[in-house]
Amino acid sequence: MTSKKQHSVQLKARQAKPKVVTIVPVSGVVGDIKANPVTNQVYFVHNEDEVGILDGKKNKIISNVKVGGGAVFLAVNTRTNRVYSTNFRDATVSVIDGKTHRRIKTIQVGKHPFGIGIHLGSNRIYVANTSGSITIISGISNRVLKTLRVGGSPTLLGINERTNRIYVTNTESDAVHVIDGKSQKVITTIKVGRNPIITPSVNAETNRIYVANNLSRYLSLINGSNNHKSVPILLGRVQSNVAVNPATNRIYVTSAQVEGRGKLFVISGLSNKVLKTLKIPTFTEIAVNPQTNHYFVSDSESNDLFVYSGSTNARIATLRTGKSAGNMTLNTRTNRLYVGNEDSITVVQDRK
């Protein structure tokens, strides 16, 4: 017979698994999605020109804000409670007040704005315009401070909050532009692999920047302490996503957009070697929770969300989400993961 102690351990193990809390209906496909852990609100793009707001406490949509045409990416300033959306067709950035849920400013930027990021310490917003420039905006005045004309097609960016360095991928020149946030100048441009049309992942703890290459069979590593040429980490597959767990110094790279099943590579940030290779669905997104040491892989062709242990790399749960599990965001205070679906948002409670 099972002892009371064994039963207690088994019960705790079952309780520790992440679970779906609810699925919130949404009008339209959910695009980019971002959480503000301070206010417990979640922002998401839908219907091409709207940013929806989800109350993380009540799990209800509390507002929809009209923004510019072709809204693509979001950035949230948790210190000022401002939300920014890039509007690809309108060549603008919309500024939303997180308290009043109103659009308070529309800022003209370069043609075809795409990726966006915020350096919280300086309250500056960086916008990658695929027409060949990078716009720097003041979060205080909501005015353009500077436009850096770099040519090619700046696409997505990662920011090291500690060093105030901004890393912007350029898919036309297969390079990364490194911006000094203090001087607002491009201090160097580093060659990486082909078509780095994926958001770089920054490990501020080690000052390492990981650039996934959509058409090269290696991941590019940049040492942020010197910003010299990138180091290739051979994977043998093209890449679709990259995420970092700074607490364990593990890097997770997915390889999709290929025929057959995809792959997930678990890389040691210390040795730069692949520790584990897992089979995953063909089209996926990935998110990491450093607090629980879990990582999540969503399957955009099904309703499945796969949860893995970062300690063992074993799958610990398969959760059913809304139709077409896609983009994800994590509220680090509540340990809740929000998964964007075709017409809903799935709320997942993660547990240690």
NORDA-V170636 format. One record per pair of residues at least 4 apart in sequence whose C-alpha atoms are under 8 Angstrom apart, sorted by the first residue. I is the first residue (numbers start at 1). GAP is how many residues later the second one is. D is the distance in whole Angstrom. If there is no record, write none. Layout:
i/gap/d
I/GAP/D
I/GAP/D
This chain:
i/gap/d
2/4/6
2/5/6
3/4/6
4/4/6
5/4/6
6/4/6
7/4/6
8/4/6
9/4/6
10/4/6
11/4/6
12/4/6
13/4/7
15/336/8
16/335/5
16/336/6
17/299/7
17/300/7
17/333/7
17/334/6
17/335/8
18/289/8
18/299/7
18/330/7
18/331/5
18/332/4
18/333/5
19/300/7
19/329/6
19/330/5
19/331/7
20/299/7
20/300/8
20/301/8
20/326/7
20/327/6
20/328/4
20/329/6
21/325/8
21/326/5
21/327/5
21/328/6
22/37/8
22/324/6
22/325/5
22/326/7
23/298/7
23/299/7
23/321/6
23/322/6
23/323/4
23/324/6
24/35/7
24/36/7
24/37/8
24/320/5
24/321/5
24/322/6
24/323/8
25/318/6
25/319/4
25/320/7
26/4/8
26/35/8
26/317/5
26/318/5
26/319/7
27/19/7
27/20/7
27/316/6
27/317/7
28/18/6
28/19/6
28/314/7
28/315/5
28/316/8
29/17/6
29/18/7
29/311/8
29/312/6
29/313/4
29/314/5
29/315/8
30/14/6
30/15/6
30/16/5
30/297/8
30/310/5
30/311/6
30/312/6
30/313/7
30/314/7
30/315/8
31/13/6
31/14/5
31/15/6
31/41/7
31/296/7
31/309/7
32/12/6
32/13/6
32/40/7
32/41/6
32/42/6
32/295/6
32/308/8
33/9/7
33/10/6
33/11/4
33/12/7
33/41/7
33/294/7
33/295/6
33/296/6
33/307/7
34/8/6
34/9/5
34/10/6
34/40/7
34/41/7
34/42/7
34/294/8
34/295/5
34/296/8
35/5/7
35/6/6
35/7/4
35/8/6
35/41/8
35/294/6
35/295/6
35/296/6
36/4/6
36/5/5
36/6/6
36/40/7
36/41/8
36/42/6
36/295/7
37/4/7
37/41/7
37/294/5
37/295/6
37/296/6
37/297/8
38/40/6
38/295/8
40/15/7
40/16/5
40/17/7
40/291/7
41/12/7
41/13/6
41/14/5
41/15/5
42/11/6
42/12/5
42/13/7
42/14/7
43/8/6
43/9/6
43/10/5
43/11/6
43/31/8
44/7/5
44/8/5
44/9/7
44/30/8
45/4/8
45/5/6
45/6/5
45/7/6
45/26/7
45/27/7
45/28/8
45/29/8
46/4/6
46/5/6
46/6/7
48/21/6
48/22/5
48/23/5
48/24/8
49/17/6
49/18/5
49/19/6
49/20/5
49/21/6
49/22/5
49/38/8
50/14/6
50/15/5
50/16/5
50/17/6
50/18/8
50/21/7
51/13/6
51/14/5
51/15/7
51/16/7
52/9/7
52/10/8
52/11/6
52/12/4
52/13/6
53/8/6
53/9/6
53/10/5
53/11/6
54/5/6
54/6/6
54/7/4
54/8/6
54/9/7
55/4/5
55/5/5
55/6/6
55/7/6
56/4/7
59/288/8
63/38/7
65/36/7
65/37/6
65/38/7
66/37/7
67/4/7
67/18/8
67/20/8
67/27/6
67/36/7
68/18/8
68/19/5
68/21/8
68/22/6
68/24/7
68/25/8
68/26/7
69/18/6
69/19/7
69/20/5
69/21/6
70/17/5
70/18/5
70/19/5
70/20/7
71/14/6
71/15/6
71/16/4
71/17/6
71/18/8
72/13/7
72/14/6
72/15/6
72/16/7
72/42/6
72/43/8
73/12/6
73/13/6
73/14/8
73/41/7
73/42/6
73/43/7
74/9/7
74/10/6
74/11/5
74/12/7
74/42/7
75/8/6
75/9/5
75/10/7
75/41/6
75/42/6
75/43/7
76/5/7
76/6/6
76/7/5
76/8/6
76/42/8
77/4/6
77/5/5
77/6/6
77/41/7
77/43/7
77/46/8
78/4/7
78/42/8
79/41/7
81/16/7
81/17/5
81/18/7
82/13/7
82/14/6
82/15/5
82/16/5
83/12/6
83/13/5
83/14/7
83/15/7
84/9/6
84/10/6
84/11/5
84/12/6
85/8/5
85/9/5
85/10/7
85/31/8
86/5/8
86/6/6
86/7/5
86/8/7
86/27/6
86/28/6
86/29/7
86/30/7
86/41/8
87/4/6
87/5/5
87/6/6
87/7/7
87/25/7
87/26/6
87/27/7
88/4/7
88/23/8
88/24/5
88/25/5
88/26/6
89/22/8
89/23/6
90/21/8
90/22/7
91/17/6
91/18/6
91/19/6
91/20/5
91/21/5
91/22/6
92/14/6
92/15/5
92/16/5
92/17/5
92/18/8
92/21/7
93/13/6
93/14/5
93/15/7
93/16/7
93/20/8
94/9/7
94/10/8
94/11/6
94/12/5
94/13/6
95/8/6
95/9/6
95/10/5
95/11/6
95/12/8
96/5/6
96/6/5
96/7/4
96/8/6
96/9/7
97/4/5
97/5/6
97/6/6
97/7/6
98/4/8
105/37/7
107/35/7
107/36/7
107/37/8
109/4/7
109/18/8
109/20/8
109/26/6
109/35/8
110/19/5
110/21/7
110/23/7
110/24/8
110/25/7
111/18/6
111/19/7
111/20/6
112/17/5
112/18/6
112/19/6
113/14/7
113/15/6
113/16/4
113/17/6
113/18/8
114/13/7
114/14/6
114/15/6
114/16/7
114/41/6
114/42/7
115/12/6
115/13/5
115/14/8
115/40/6
115/41/4
115/42/6
116/9/7
116/10/6
116/11/5
116/12/6
116/40/7
116/41/7
117/8/6
117/9/5
117/10/7
117/40/7
117/41/7
117/42/7
118/5/7
118/6/6
118/7/5
118/8/6
118/41/7
119/4/6
119/5/6
119/6/7
119/40/7
119/41/8
119/42/6
119/45/7
120/4/7
120/41/7
121/40/7
123/15/7
123/16/5
123/17/7
124/12/7
124/13/6
124/14/5
124/15/5
125/11/6
125/12/5
125/13/6
125/14/7
126/8/7
126/9/6
126/10/5
126/11/6
127/7/6
127/8/5
127/9/7
128/5/7
128/6/5
128/7/7
128/26/5
128/27/5
128/28/6
128/29/7
128/40/7
129/4/5
129/5/6
129/6/7
129/24/7
129/25/6
129/26/7
130/22/7
130/23/4
130/24/5
130/25/6
131/20/7
131/21/7
131/22/6
131/23/7
132/17/6
132/18/6
132/19/4
132/20/5
132/21/5
132/22/6
133/14/7
133/15/5
133/16/4
133/17/5
133/18/6
133/20/8
133/21/7
134/13/6
134/14/5
134/15/6
134/16/7
134/20/7
135/9/7
135/10/8
135/11/6
135/12/5
135/13/6
136/8/6
136/9/6
136/10/5
136/11/6
136/48/8
137/5/6
137/6/6
137/7/4
137/8/5
137/9/7
138/4/5
138/5/6
138/6/6
138/7/6
139/4/8
146/38/8
148/37/8
148/38/8
150/4/8
152/18/6
152/19/7
152/20/5
152/21/6
153/17/5
153/18/6
153/19/5
153/20/7
154/14/6
154/15/6
154/16/4
154/17/7
154/18/8
155/13/7
155/14/6
155/15/6
155/16/7
155/42/6
156/12/6
156/13/6
156/14/8
156/41/7
156/42/7
156/43/5
156/44/7
157/9/7
157/10/5
157/11/4
157/12/6
157/42/6
157/43/6
158/8/6
158/9/5
158/10/7
158/41/6
158/42/5
158/43/6
158/44/6
159/5/7
159/6/6
159/7/5
159/8/6
159/43/7
160/4/6
160/5/5
160/6/6
160/42/6
160/43/8
160/44/6
160/47/8
161/4/7
161/43/7
162/42/7
164/16/7
164/17/5
164/18/7
165/13/7
165/14/6
165/15/5
165/16/6
166/11/8
166/12/6
166/13/5
166/14/7
166/15/7
167/9/6
167/10/6
167/11/5
167/12/7
167/33/7
168/8/5
168/9/5
168/10/7
168/32/8
169/5/7
169/6/6
169/7/4
169/8/6
169/27/6
169/28/7
169/30/8
169/31/8
170/4/6
170/5/5
170/6/6
170/7/7
170/25/8
170/26/7
170/27/8
171/4/7
171/23/7
171/24/5
171/25/6
171/26/6
172/23/7
174/17/6
174/18/6
174/19/6
174/20/5
174/21/6
174/22/6
175/14/6
175/15/5
175/16/4
175/17/5
175/18/8
175/21/8
176/13/6
176/14/5
176/15/6
176/16/7
177/9/6
177/10/8
177/11/6
177/12/4
177/13/6
178/8/6
178/9/6
178/10/5
178/11/6
178/12/8
178/49/8
179/5/6
179/6/5
179/7/4
179/8/6
179/9/7
180/4/5
180/5/6
180/6/6
180/7/6
181/4/7
188/39/8
190/37/8
190/38/7
190/39/6
190/40/7
191/38/7
191/39/7
192/4/8
192/19/8
192/21/8
192/28/6
192/38/6
193/19/8
193/20/5
193/22/7
193/23/6
193/25/7
193/26/7
193/27/7
194/19/6
194/20/7
194/21/5
194/22/5
195/18/6
195/19/5
195/20/6
195/21/8
196/15/7
196/16/6
196/17/4
196/18/6
196/19/8
197/15/8
197/16/7
197/17/7
198/13/7
198/14/6
198/15/7
198/16/7
198/42/7
198/43/6
198/44/8
199/12/7
199/13/8
199/42/8
199/43/8
200/9/7
200/10/6
200/11/5
200/12/7
200/42/7
201/8/6
201/9/5
201/10/7
201/41/6
201/42/6
201/43/6
202/5/7
202/6/6
202/7/5
202/8/6
202/42/7
203/4/6
203/5/5
203/6/6
203/41/7
203/42/8
203/43/6
203/46/8
204/4/7
204/42/7
205/41/6
206/40/8
207/16/7
207/17/5
207/18/7
208/13/7
208/14/6
208/15/5
208/16/5
209/12/6
209/13/5
209/14/7
209/15/7
210/9/7
210/10/6
210/11/5
210/12/6
210/32/7
211/8/6
211/9/5
211/10/6
211/11/8
211/31/8
212/6/8
212/7/5
212/8/6
212/27/6
212/28/7
212/29/7
212/30/6
212/41/8
213/4/7
213/5/7
213/6/6
213/7/7
213/25/6
213/26/6
213/27/8
214/24/5
214/25/5
214/26/6
215/23/5
215/24/7
216/21/7
216/22/5
216/23/8
217/17/7
217/18/6
217/19/5
217/20/4
217/21/5
217/22/7
218/14/6
218/15/5
218/16/4
218/17/5
218/18/6
218/19/7
218/20/7
218/21/8
219/13/6
219/14/5
219/15/6
219/16/7
219/20/8
220/10/6
220/11/6
220/12/5
220/13/6
221/9/5
221/10/5
221/11/6
221/12/7
222/5/6
222/6/7
222/7/7
222/8/5
222/9/6
223/4/5
223/5/7
223/7/7
233/39/7
233/40/8
235/30/8
235/39/8
237/18/6
238/17/6
238/18/8
239/14/7
239/15/6
239/16/4
239/17/6
240/13/7
240/14/6
240/15/5
240/16/6
240/17/7
241/12/6
241/13/5
241/14/7
241/44/7
241/45/7
242/9/7
242/10/6
242/11/4
242/12/6
242/44/8
243/8/6
243/9/5
243/10/7
243/43/7
243/44/7
243/45/7
244/5/7
244/6/6
244/7/5
244/8/6
244/44/7
245/4/6
245/5/5
245/6/6
245/43/6
245/44/7
245/45/5
245/48/8
246/4/7
246/44/7
247/43/6
247/44/8
248/42/8
248/45/8
249/19/7
249/20/5
249/21/7
250/16/7
250/17/6
250/18/5
250/19/5
251/14/8
251/15/6
251/16/5
251/17/6
251/18/6
252/12/7
252/13/6
252/14/5
252/15/6
253/11/6
253/12/5
253/13/7
253/14/8
254/8/7
254/9/6
254/10/4
254/11/6
254/30/8
254/31/8
254/32/8
255/7/5
255/8/5
255/9/6
255/27/8
256/5/8
256/6/5
256/7/7
256/25/8
256/26/5
256/27/5
256/28/7
257/5/8
257/25/6
257/26/6
258/4/7
258/24/7
259/23/7
260/22/6
261/18/7
261/19/6
261/20/5
261/21/5
262/17/6
262/18/5
262/19/5
262/20/4
262/21/7
263/14/7
263/15/6
263/16/5
263/17/5
263/18/8
263/19/8
264/13/6
264/14/5
264/15/6
264/16/7
265/9/6
265/10/8
265/11/6
265/12/5
265/13/7
266/8/6
266/9/6
266/10/5
266/11/6
267/5/6
267/6/5
267/7/4
267/8/5
267/9/7
268/4/5
268/5/6
268/6/6
268/7/6
269/4/8
276/37/8
280/4/8
280/17/8
281/18/6
282/17/8
283/16/6
283/17/6
283/18/7
284/13/6
284/14/5
284/15/5
284/16/6
284/42/7
285/12/6
285/13/5
285/14/7
285/15/8
285/41/6
285/42/6
285/43/8
286/9/7
286/10/6
286/11/5
286/12/6
286/42/8
287/8/6
287/9/5
287/10/7
287/41/7
287/42/7
287/43/8
288/5/7
288/6/6
288/7/4
288/8/6
289/4/6
289/5/5
289/6/6
289/41/7
289/43/8
290/4/7
291/41/8
291/61/8
292/58/8
292/59/7
292/60/5
293/16/6
293/17/5
293/18/7
293/59/8
294/13/7
294/14/6
294/15/5
294/16/5
295/12/6
295/13/5
295/14/7
295/15/7
296/9/7
296/10/6
296/11/5
296/12/6
297/8/6
297/9/5
297/10/7
298/6/6
298/7/5
298/8/6
298/27/5
298/28/6
298/29/8
299/4/7
299/5/6
299/6/6
299/25/7
299/26/5
299/27/7
300/24/4
300/25/5
300/26/5
301/23/5
301/24/7
302/21/7
302/22/5
302/23/7
303/17/5
303/18/5
303/19/6
303/20/5
303/21/5
303/22/6
304/14/7
304/15/6
304/16/5
304/17/6
304/20/8
304/21/6
305/13/6
305/14/5
305/15/6
305/16/7
305/20/7
306/9/7
306/10/8
306/11/6
306/12/5
306/13/6
307/8/6
307/9/6
307/10/5
307/11/6
307/12/8
308/5/6
308/6/5
308/7/4
308/8/5
308/9/7
309/4/5
309/5/6
309/6/6
309/7/6
310/4/8
321/4/6
321/18/8
321/20/8
321/25/6
322/19/6
322/20/7
322/21/7
322/22/6
322/23/7
322/24/6
323/18/6
323/19/5
323/20/7
323/21/8
324/17/5
324/18/6
325/14/6
325/15/6
325/16/5
325/17/8
326/13/6
326/14/5
326/15/6
327/12/6
327/13/5
327/14/8
328/9/7
328/10/5
328/11/5
328/12/6
329/8/6
329/9/5
329/10/7
330/5/7
330/6/6
330/7/5
330/8/6
331/4/6
331/5/5
331/6/6
332/4/7
335/14/6
335/15/5
335/16/7
336/11/7
336/12/6
336/13/5
336/14/6
337/10/6
337/11/5
337/12/6
337/13/7
338/7/6
338/8/6
338/9/5
338/10/6
339/6/5
339/7/5
339/8/7
339/9/8
340/4/6
340/5/5
340/6/7
341/4/6
341/5/7
